[in-house]
């Protein structure tokens, strides 16, 4: 994940420091495994870059924004909250059945999206920490 999210090719010591591994040789071991699996490639100057980001299954539910991974669920939850905000601003809120239903559905669905985004990010962090 560290190599994938970096904006430029990284070396073994960059990975070692970035992932906070116990030694550079451990970073080299994991880099060698990633090279054998074809997930990363080595540049001419000996640094490493991610290979075809779109083909890595774990990242299909994330967007890359300025080098940071953002869950698609976060975007969906923000869209629903934006919809609710527009509804509350433009429509006179009267506390009738329709207004309460829109409020409940929007709050429930956005909270589910944000909870799923939290689960995705925490599972991604656990996967990175296992390296």
Phi, psi and omega in degrees: 000325181296316179294321182295321184272353179284146184279341182223166179301145182239154177262178181298316181291328175297316179295317180303312181287319184293322181267351179061051176278168185285333180206158177295331179293328176292320176298318179297321178300313180290324176296319178299318178296319178294324176296317180295326178281349179080017180275336176227166176224160182259135178278175181296332181269011175087009178264173188235143177227154178288146182256118175047079184305326184291342185268358180273117188302320186294337184264003182293337180262016179235154173248145176263119181230109182053044178079005180244145178270124179242128180292141176297330178297326177296319179295317180296317178296320178294323177297316180295318177294324175296319176300315179297318179298316178298319179299315182292327182281318187270337184252132179293117184280119186243004182059031173272182185301316182298314181295317179294320179297315177298316180299312182294314182296316180294315179294319179295311184293321178293323178293324176294317178299315180293324177294317177296322177296319177299316179297319179296314180294320180291323177290327177293318178296319179297321178295322179289321181291335178290339179297000000 
